[in-house]
Amino acid sequence: MSRIPEILFLPGAGGSPAYWAPVADRLPAKWRRARSGWPGAGDQPHDARVASFDQLIELTRTQTQDRCDLVAHSMGGVVAIGVALRHPERIRRLVLVSTSGGIDVHALGAAEWRDEHRAEFPNAAAWVTEQSVDHTARLGRVSAPTLGATMIRSAPLRPASGWRR
């Protein structure tokens, strides 16, 4: 196993690997890093092998070589928690930004995002907005050290690439 950090950046429901470029590109050159995209999410091309969150979680697992750090935004946090629960030996640390992490936040009063997302990305795969993942009962089993952060639109360091409105 390498001592050089491996970091995999996971986007939100917009699915674009470019989302995290402003952050990933500032890391030391010797660090191994990759930016994942979500097939069928946002404007990303569809892939028949990915038609559910379960398949997306498995795809994400295959994108790492060693124990890695996952840095995830929004829907990417749901996927990151799923990988951490199913394959804890593959995850060194988690950084979760503005994500539910797979908790039913609507039951807690959060706004619904799916209608707006479908309007913004009419060609996105239906599973992105039709499926719900609830990791609530298993969150205590995540063994990786985890940092949670909230990103606000006025924040000066927010990832600008891929931010839609």
C-alpha positions in Angstrom: 0.0 0.0 0.0 1.3 3.4 -0.9 2.0 6.1 1.7 1.0 8.8 -0.8 -2.6 9.8 -0.1 -5.2 8.6 -2.6 -8.2 10.8 -2.7 -11.4 10.2 -4.7 -13.7 13.2 -5.2 -17.4 12.5 -5.6 -19.9 15.0 -7.0 -23.5 15.7 -6.1 -26.5 14.8 -8.2 -25.2 17.0 -11.1 -22.8 14.2 -11.6 -19.9 16.1 -13.1 -16.3 15.1 -12.3 -15.4 18.8 -13.0 -17.3 19.9 -9.9 -14.3 19.3 -7.6 -11.6 20.4 -10.0 -10.9 23.8 -8.2 -10.1 21.9 -5.0 -8.4 18.8 -6.4 -6.1 20.8 -8.6 -4.7 22.6 -5.6 -3.5 19.5 -3.8 0.2 18.6 -3.8 1.3 17.1 -7.2 2.5 13.9 -5.7 -0.9 13.1 -4.2 -2.9 10.6 -6.1 -6.3 12.0 -6.8 -9.3 11.3 -9.1 -12.6 12.9 -9.7 -15.5 10.6 -10.3 -18.6 11.3 -12.3 -22.0 9.7 -12.0 -23.2 8.0 -15.2 -26.7 9.2 -16.0 -26.8 12.0 -13.4 -27.1 15.6 -14.4 -25.7 16.0 -18.0 -23.4 12.9 -17.7 -23.8 10.2 -20.3 -25.8 7.2 -19.3 -24.2 3.8 -18.7 -26.4 0.7 -18.7 -24.3 -0.8 -15.9 -25.4 1.9 -13.5 -29.1 2.1 -12.8 -29.3 2.4 -9.1 -27.5 3.7 -6.0 -26.3 0.1 -5.2 -24.6 -0.1 -8.6 -23.1 3.4 -8.1 -21.7 2.4 -4.8 -20.0 -0.6 -6.3 -18.7 1.5 -9.2 -17.2 3.9 -6.7 -15.5 1.0 -4.8 -13.8 -0.1 -8.0 -12.3 3.3 -8.6 -9.9 3.0 -5.7 -6.6 1.1 -5.6 -5.7 1.3 -1.9 -7.4 2.6 1.2 -8.5 6.0 0.2 -10.1 9.2 1.3 -13.5 10.0 -0.1 -14.4 13.7 -0.5 -18.0 14.0 -1.3 -20.7 16.6 -2.0 -24.4 16.1 -1.6 -25.5 12.9 -3.3 -21.9 11.9 -3.4 -22.0 11.7 0.4 -24.8 9.2 0.2 -22.6 7.1 -2.0 -19.5 7.6 0.2 -21.4 6.4 3.3 -22.6 3.4 1.3 -19.0 2.5 0.3 -17.8 3.0 3.9 -20.5 0.7 5.2 -20.0 -2.0 2.7 -16.3 -1.9 2.3 -14.7 -0.3 5.4 -11.3 -1.8 4.5 -11.2 0.4 1.4 -11.9 3.8 3.2 -9.3 5.7 5.2 -11.2 8.9 5.8 -14.5 10.6 4.7 -15.1 14.3 4.1 -18.8 14.9 3.6 -19.9 18.4 2.3 -23.5 19.5 2.3 -24.9 16.1 2.3 -27.7 14.1 4.0 -25.4 11.1 4.0 -28.4 8.9 3.5 -30.5 10.2 6.4 -34.2 11.0 5.7 -33.8 14.7 6.0 -37.3 15.3 4.6 -38.7 13.8 7.8 -36.6 16.5 9.6 -38.1 19.3 7.6 -35.6 19.7 4.7 -36.7 21.0 1.4 -37.5 18.7 -1.5 -34.9 18.9 -4.3 -36.0 16.3 -6.8 -38.6 18.4 -8.8 -36.1 21.2 -9.3 -33.3 18.7 -10.3 -35.6 17.0 -12.9 -36.4 20.4 -14.4 -32.7 21.4 -14.5 -31.5 18.0 -15.9 -34.4 16.6 -17.9 -32.2 13.9 -19.5 -30.9 12.6 -16.2 -31.5 8.9 -15.4 -34.8 8.4 -13.5 -33.1 6.5 -10.7 -31.2 9.6 -9.5 -34.4 11.2 -8.3 -36.7 8.2 -7.9 -34.6 6.1 -5.5 -34.0 7.0 -1.9 -31.3 5.6 0.3 -31.6 5.5 4.0 -28.4 4.7 5.9 -29.8 6.0 9.2 -29.9 2.7 11.1 -26.3 1.9 10.1 -24.5 5.2 10.4 -23.0 4.1 13.7 -21.1 1.3 11.9 -19.0 3.8 9.8 -15.5 3.2 11.1 -13.6 5.8 9.0 -12.9 9.1 10.6 -15.4 11.5 9.2 -15.5 15.3 8.7 -18.8 16.9 7.9 -19.0 20.4 6.5 -21.7 22.7 5.2 -21.1 24.7 2.1 -23.0 27.9 1.5 -23.3 29.7 -1.8 -21.6 32.9 -0.6 -18.5 31.0 0.6 -15.4 32.3 -1.2 -13.8 28.8 -1.6 -16.8 26.9 -2.9 -16.1 24.8 -5.9 -17.1 27.1 -8.7 -17.0 24.6 -11.6 -20.2 22.7 -11.9 -22.2 25.0 -9.6 -25.5 25.4 -11.3 -28.2 28.1 -11.0 
